[in-house]
Structure formats: C-alpha cells, structure tokens
Amino acid sequence: MSYFTHDFTDKIALHGVGKSRVVTYKVLFLPPRFETELPFETYPRLRVEGEIADVPVRGAWIPVGDGRRYFIVSPQVKAHTGLDVGDEAEMRFRMDDQDYVEVPRSLELALTANDAVSIQWDKLTPGKKRMFTNHVLSAKTAPTEQRRVDEAIAAISEGITLRDLQSRKRQ
C-alpha cells in the first residue's frame, strides 16, 4: 500500500479569487469522485500532504462556490518541474493532521523568547496560527522576514489580527 491514499492526474489551471481585487492562483481541481471519499462535512478545508509531480506539498483543498475544490500549486512546483498552466500533473495525497502548523524558525525563536506572547500563541486556533506563519513564510528577504516576525509578535501580544495592526499603522 502506498503512503499516499489518493491520486489523480489533471491539468494545472488558473483560478481567480476575490471580488474587488482578484488574485489568480495556479491550481489543481479535485476530481468529483473524491467528494464522497473525504470528510469535507467535518473539514470543509481539508488539510492534506502529498506530492505534485514528485515535489512535496502541504496545504488544503479549498472550496469554491460552485461545489468544486482546488489545491494551490506552489511556485516551488514550477521551479522544480517546469510545469505550468495547461500542463498535466500527477498529485498524490493523504489527509494531514488538521491542526498542523509549520512555524518558521525565526517566529519560533521570537515566541520562545517571550513567555507572555508564547502563552497567547498557544491559545490561538490553528487557522489563526497559519495566518501569522504564512505572513512570515512568504517573505523573500531576511529583513522582510524579521519585520514580519516583529509584526506577528506585536499583533499576538495585543490580541489583534495582522490586518488590524496594519490598519492602525496607516492611520
């Protein structure tokens, strides 16, 4: 038996998200046959780990209003495989720990250096933790990463979201 319990091959597609400002992602859509096999009633954004074209991936099946679900194909997949929109890609996956959060080392160090913030962090839901970690992980340079760690620590210590913190800075 394979480590991954589900697999399929499909074309990478472009999918736009948002109303006033559309953000476009490269995605794989979940074939309909998996809808009854996977626990989407319990986990509407089912977290999975797997491989796209043999490149390790971790993320969630995100619902679309028309009943479909998509998985974002990261830039790392294109960098390692050359695959792009319209290309066929094989995806193998299995359910992941639904509470899993990948915490960047820089954020982990900042949290352990401040007991009060660490306690607040532990009280956050996995989704809110992912919001902060994704903010840090998406930084492209070390200075930007450190600025985002500082922003995350400030927001967590005040019990507010990053959006609230950024809104306050603009005023």
Backbone as numpy.savetxt, mean C-alpha at the origin, in Angstrom:
# Nx Ny Nz CAx CAy CAz Cx Cy Cz
2.30 -28.57 -3.14 1.46 -27.38 -3.14 2.34 -26.12 -3.14
1.95 -25.17 -3.91 2.70 -23.93 -4.03 2.51 -23.05 -2.80
3.50 -22.23 -2.53 3.42 -21.26 -1.45 2.26 -20.29 -1.70
2.07 -19.95 -2.97 0.98 -19.06 -3.35 -0.25 -19.88 -3.73
-1.39 -19.48 -3.21 -2.62 -20.25 -3.38 -3.45 -19.84 -4.59
-3.15 -18.69 -5.17 -3.93 -18.17 -6.30 -2.98 -17.65 -7.37
-3.36 -17.82 -8.63 -2.54 -17.25 -9.71 -3.42 -17.00 -10.94
-2.96 -16.05 -11.74 -3.65 -15.72 -13.00 -2.69 -14.92 -13.86
-3.03 -14.80 -15.12 -2.28 -13.97 -16.05 -3.27 -13.01 -16.71
-2.88 -11.74 -16.77 -3.73 -10.74 -17.42 -2.85 -9.59 -17.88
-3.46 -8.67 -18.62 -2.72 -7.50 -19.10 -2.71 -6.41 -18.04
-1.58 -5.73 -17.94 -1.48 -4.57 -17.06 -2.30 -3.45 -17.69
-3.12 -2.80 -16.86 -4.01 -1.74 -17.36 -3.73 -0.44 -16.62
-4.21 0.66 -17.20 -4.20 1.96 -16.51 -5.55 2.13 -15.83
-5.53 2.63 -14.60 -6.78 2.86 -13.88 -6.68 4.20 -13.16
-7.64 5.09 -13.40 -7.67 6.41 -12.78 -8.54 6.41 -11.53
-8.03 7.05 -10.49 -8.73 7.15 -9.21 -8.87 8.61 -8.84
-10.06 9.01 -8.38 -10.28 10.38 -7.94 -11.29 11.09 -8.81
-11.86 12.15 -8.27 -12.87 12.91 -9.01 -12.33 14.27 -9.45
-11.93 15.09 -8.50 -11.45 16.43 -8.88 -10.02 16.37 -9.42
-9.23 15.44 -8.89 -7.86 15.27 -9.35 -7.63 13.77 -9.54
-7.59 13.33 -10.78 -7.46 11.90 -11.07 -5.98 11.50 -11.02
-5.71 10.44 -10.28 -4.38 9.85 -10.21 -4.47 8.51 -10.95
-3.54 8.28 -11.85 -3.56 7.07 -12.66 -2.52 6.07 -12.17
-2.95 4.82 -12.04 -2.06 3.74 -11.60 -2.01 2.66 -12.67
-0.89 1.95 -12.70 -0.79 0.72 -13.48 -1.28 -0.39 -12.56
-2.22 -1.20 -13.05 -2.88 -2.18 -12.18 -3.09 -3.51 -12.91
-3.33 -4.52 -12.10 -3.89 -5.78 -12.57 -5.27 -5.89 -11.94
-6.27 -6.23 -12.75 -7.61 -6.43 -12.22 -7.77 -7.89 -11.82
-8.45 -8.13 -10.71 -8.69 -9.47 -10.21 -9.73 -10.17 -11.08
-9.42 -11.36 -11.58 -10.43 -12.10 -12.34 -11.65 -12.40 -11.47
-12.86 -12.32 -12.03 -14.10 -12.52 -11.26 -14.17 -13.85 -10.51
-13.51 -14.89 -11.00 -13.60 -16.21 -10.36 -13.10 -16.19 -8.92
-12.26 -15.22 -8.55 -11.73 -15.17 -7.18 -12.69 -14.51 -6.19
-13.71 -13.81 -6.69 -14.65 -13.11 -5.81 -15.29 -14.04 -4.78
-15.62 -15.25 -5.18 -16.26 -16.18 -4.26 -15.26 -16.98 -3.42
-14.01 -17.02 -3.86 -12.98 -17.78 -3.15 -12.34 -17.00 -2.00
-12.36 -15.70 -2.07 -11.64 -14.87 -1.11 -12.61 -14.12 -0.19
-12.23 -13.86 1.06 -13.15 -13.29 2.06 -13.33 -11.77 1.96
-13.85 -11.30 0.82 -14.01 -9.86 0.64 -15.12 -9.27 1.51
-16.06 -10.08 1.97 -17.09 -9.55 2.89 -16.45 -9.13 4.20
-15.49 -9.90 4.66 -14.79 -9.60 5.92 -13.71 -8.55 5.71
-12.99 -8.65 4.59 -11.87 -7.75 4.29 -12.08 -7.13 2.92
-12.82 -6.01 2.83 -13.07 -5.40 1.52 -11.79 -5.02 0.77
-10.75 -4.67 1.53 -9.44 -4.39 0.94 -8.50 -5.49 1.40
-8.68 -6.65 0.83 -7.93 -7.83 1.24 -6.45 -7.67 0.96
-5.64 -7.78 2.00 -4.19 -7.66 1.87 -3.61 -8.99 1.43
-2.70 -8.93 0.45 -2.08 -10.13 -0.08 -0.58 -9.91 -0.24
0.14 -11.01 -0.29 1.55 -10.98 -0.67 1.70 -11.93 -1.84
2.64 -11.63 -2.71 2.80 -12.49 -3.86 3.93 -12.06 -4.76
3.76 -12.36 -6.04 4.74 -12.01 -7.05 4.01 -11.59 -8.32
4.53 -10.57 -8.96 4.09 -10.21 -10.30 5.32 -10.39 -11.17
5.23 -11.32 -12.13 6.36 -11.63 -13.01 7.61 -11.94 -12.18
7.43 -12.71 -11.12 8.51 -13.16 -10.23 9.12 -12.04 -9.36
8.54 -10.85 -9.36 8.99 -9.76 -8.49 8.09 -9.76 -7.25
8.67 -9.86 -6.04 7.84 -9.87 -4.83 7.02 -8.60 -4.68
5.76 -8.77 -4.28 4.86 -7.63 -4.06 4.05 -7.88 -2.79
3.59 -6.81 -2.22 2.71 -6.86 -1.05 1.77 -5.68 -1.18
0.48 -5.91 -0.95 -0.49 -4.82 -1.07 -1.90 -5.35 -0.85
-2.86 -4.67 -1.44 -4.25 -5.02 -1.21 -5.03 -5.02 -2.53
-6.06 -5.85 -2.57 -7.04 -5.79 -3.65 -8.00 -4.66 -3.30
-8.02 -3.63 -4.12 -8.78 -2.43 -3.84 -10.07 -2.46 -4.65
-11.23 -2.26 -3.99 -12.50 -2.32 -4.72 -12.74 -1.08 -5.57
-13.39 -1.31 -6.72 -13.81 -0.25 -7.62 -15.33 -0.22 -7.55
-15.95 0.90 -7.78 -17.40 1.03 -7.69 -18.19 0.10 -8.60
-17.57 -0.40 -9.67 -18.29 -1.26 -10.61 -18.19 -2.75 -10.25
-17.65 -3.06 -9.05 -17.57 -4.45 -8.61 -16.23 -5.12 -8.86
-15.37 -4.48 -9.64 -14.04 -5.05 -9.87 -13.11 -4.70 -8.71
-11.96 -5.34 -8.71 -10.90 -5.05 -7.73 -9.57 -4.98 -8.48
-8.67 -4.10 -8.00 -7.38 -3.98 -8.66 -6.24 -4.04 -7.65
-5.08 -4.39 -8.16 -3.84 -4.42 -7.39 -2.87 -3.50 -8.12
-2.26 -2.58 -7.41 -1.34 -1.63 -8.03 -0.03 -2.33 -8.39
0.39 -2.18 -9.63 1.66 -2.71 -10.11 2.71 -1.63 -9.85
3.61 -1.91 -8.94 4.58 -0.90 -8.50 5.61 -0.59 -9.57
6.23 0.59 -9.48 7.31 0.92 -10.42 8.46 -0.09 -10.36
8.64 -0.75 -9.21 9.71 -1.74 -9.08 9.48 -2.92 -10.03
8.22 -3.28 -10.25 7.92 -4.37 -11.17 8.39 -4.00 -12.57
8.08 -2.78 -13.01 8.53 -2.34 -14.34 10.05 -2.27 -14.39
10.67 -1.76 -13.33 12.13 -1.63 -13.31 12.81 -2.99 -13.43
12.25 -4.02 -12.81 12.87 -5.34 -12.82 12.49 -6.18 -14.04
11.36 -5.88 -14.67 10.86 -6.75 -15.75 10.71 -6.05 -17.09
10.58 -4.73 -17.07 10.30 -4.00 -18.31 8.84 -4.04 -18.71
8.00 -4.73 -17.92 6.57 -4.83 -18.24 5.89 -3.48 -18.06
4.94 -3.20 -18.96 4.23 -1.93 -18.91 2.77 -2.16 -19.32
2.02 -1.09 -19.39 0.60 -1.15 -19.75 0.42 -1.92 -21.05
-0.53 -2.87 -21.04 -0.82 -3.69 -22.21 -0.05 -5.00 -22.25
1.00 -5.13 -21.44 1.77 -6.36 -21.40 1.11 -7.39 -20.49
1.20 -8.66 -20.87 0.69 -9.75 -20.04 1.64 -9.96 -18.87
1.06 -10.14 -17.69 1.86 -10.40 -16.49 1.19 -11.49 -15.67
2.00 -12.39 -15.13 1.47 -13.41 -14.24 1.56 -12.91 -12.81
0.48 -13.09 -12.06 0.48 -12.75 -10.64 0.14 -14.01 -9.85
0.96 -14.29 -8.85 0.70 -15.36 -7.88 0.58 -14.68 -6.53
-0.39 -15.12 -5.72 -0.55 -14.46 -4.42 -1.22 -15.38 -3.41
-1.16 -14.95 -2.17 -1.87 -15.60 -1.08 -2.28 -14.52 -0.10
-3.25 -14.83 0.75 -3.68 -13.86 1.76 -2.52 -13.56 2.68
-2.42 -12.31 3.07 -1.38 -11.85 3.98 -1.99 -11.60 5.35
-1.17 -11.39 6.33 -1.63 -10.95 7.65 -2.32 -9.60 7.42
-3.59 -9.51 7.75 -4.38 -8.31 7.47 -3.94 -7.11 8.31
-3.19 -7.34 9.37 -2.70 -6.26 10.22 -1.24 -5.90 9.94
-0.61 -6.55 8.97 0.81 -6.31 8.67 1.04 -4.87 8.23
2.10 -4.28 8.78 2.52 -2.93 8.39 4.04 -2.95 8.27
4.54 -2.56 7.10 5.99 -2.47 6.88 6.44 -1.10 7.39
7.17 -1.11 8.50 7.63 0.15 9.09 9.07 0.41 8.65
9.32 1.54 7.96 10.68 1.85 7.54 11.60 2.03 8.76
12.83 1.64 8.59 13.81 1.69 9.69 13.89 3.09 10.30
13.87 4.12 9.48 13.99 5.50 9.98 12.83 5.86 10.91
11.62 5.43 10.55 10.45 5.70 11.38 10.50 4.84 12.64
10.92 3.60 12.49 11.04 2.70 13.64 12.00 3.28 14.68
13.13 3.81 14.23 14.10 4.42 15.16 13.51 5.64 15.86
12.78 6.45 15.11 12.17 7.65 15.71 11.11 7.27 16.74
10.37 6.21 16.45 9.34 5.77 17.40 9.97 5.22 18.68
11.02 4.44 18.56 11.65 3.87 19.75 12.38 4.92 20.57
12.72 6.04 19.96 13.41 7.12 20.68 12.45 7.98 21.50
11.14 7.79 21.30 10.16 8.62 21.99 9.05 7.73 22.54
9.11 7.43 23.84 8.15 6.50 24.46 6.70 6.96 24.30
6.45 8.25 24.48 5.07 8.75 24.40 4.50 8.55 23.00
5.28 8.83 21.98 4.82 8.66 20.61 4.69 7.18 20.29
5.59 6.36 20.81 5.52 4.92 20.60 4.21 4.35 21.17
3.80 4.84 22.31 2.54 4.41 22.92 1.37 4.82 22.03
1.40 6.05 21.51 0.34 6.51 20.59 0.32 5.66 19.32
1.49 5.34 18.80 1.62 4.51 17.61 0.94 3.16 17.82
1.19 2.56 18.97 0.61 1.24 19.26 -0.91 1.26 19.30
-1.49 2.42 19.56 -2.95 2.55 19.63 -3.60 2.74 18.25
-2.79 3.07 17.23 -3.32 3.31 15.89 -3.78 2.02 15.23
-4.77 2.12 14.35 -5.20 0.97 13.57 -4.13 0.66 12.52
-4.11 -0.56 12.00 -3.14 -0.87 10.95 -3.27 0.06 9.74
-4.47 0.46 9.38 -4.66 1.36 8.25 -4.02 2.72 8.49
-4.16 3.26 9.70 -3.54 4.55 10.01 -2.02 4.42 10.06
-1.53 3.30 10.57 -0.08 3.07 10.57 0.44 3.04 9.14
-0.29 2.36 8.25 0.14 2.29 6.85 0.15 3.67 6.20
-0.78 4.54 6.59 -0.81 5.90 6.05 0.53 6.60 6.36
0.97 6.49 7.60 2.24 7.13 7.99 3.43 6.46 7.33
3.44 5.12 7.31 4.60 4.42 6.74 4.69 4.65 5.23
3.56 4.66 4.53 3.60 4.92 3.09 4.12 6.31 2.78
3.78 7.27 3.64 4.27 8.64 3.48 5.80 8.65 3.55
6.35 7.91 4.49 7.81 7.85 4.65 8.43 7.03 3.51
7.85 5.87 3.22 8.42 4.98 2.20 8.44 5.59 0.80
7.54 6.53 0.53 7.48 7.10 -0.82 8.52 8.20 -1.06
9.28 8.55 -0.03 10.33 9.57 -0.19 11.42 9.05 -1.12
11.93 9.92 -1.97 12.96 9.52 -2.92 14.38 9.88 -2.46
14.48 10.81 -1.52 15.81 11.21 -1.04 15.85 11.11 0.48
17.06 11.01 1.02 17.23 10.91 2.47 16.68 12.15 3.20
16.94 13.38 2.71 16.38 14.54 3.40 14.85 14.53 3.41
14.24 14.13 2.30 12.78 14.06 2.25 12.27 13.00 3.21
12.95 11.86 3.26 12.55 10.80 4.19 12.60 11.31 5.63
13.67 12.01 6.00 13.79 12.51 7.37 12.71 13.55 7.67
12.41 14.42 6.70 11.35 15.40 6.90 10.01 14.71 7.12
9.77 13.66 6.36 8.50 12.93 6.50 8.43 12.15 7.80
9.56 11.63 8.27 9.58 10.99 9.59 9.22 12.02 10.65
9.82 13.20 10.56 9.53 14.27 11.53 8.06 14.66 11.49
7.49 14.75 10.28 6.07 15.06 10.15 5.20 13.98 10.78
5.56 12.73 10.53 4.79 11.62 11.08 4.84 11.64 12.61
6.01 11.84 13.16 6.17 11.87 14.63 5.34 13.02 15.21
5.38 14.18 14.56 4.61 15.34 15.04 3.11 15.04 15.00
2.64 14.48 13.90 1.21 14.18 13.76 0.77 13.12 14.78
1.56 12.07 14.93 1.21 11.00 15.88 1.17 11.55 17.30
2.14 12.37 17.65 2.19 12.92 19.02 1.00 13.83 19.30
0.48 14.50 18.25 -0.68 15.37 18.43 -2.01 14.65 18.21
-1.93 13.40 17.77 -3.15 12.63 17.52 -3.94 13.12 16.31
-3.21 13.62 15.29 -3.87 14.13 14.09 -3.35 13.39 12.86
-4.01 13.59 11.74 -3.57 12.97 10.48 -2.51 13.84 9.83
-1.83 13.27 8.86 -0.85 14.05 8.09 -1.53 15.19 7.35
-2.73 14.94 6.84 -3.48 15.97 6.12 -3.75 17.16 7.03
-4.16 16.88 8.28 -4.41 17.96 9.24 -3.13 18.74 9.53
-2.02 18.02 9.69 -0.74 18.67 9.96 -0.34 19.56 8.79
-0.46 19.06 7.56 -0.09 19.83 6.38 -1.02 21.02 6.18
-2.30 20.84 6.49 -3.27 21.93 6.38 -2.90 23.06 7.35
-2.53 22.69 8.55 -2.14 23.67 9.57 -0.91 24.44 9.14
0.05 23.78 8.47 1.27 24.44 8.03 0.99 25.47 6.94
-0.04 25.20 6.09 -0.38 26.13 5.01 -1.05 27.40 5.52
-1.63 27.34 6.69 -2.37 28.50 7.20 -1.46 29.56 7.76
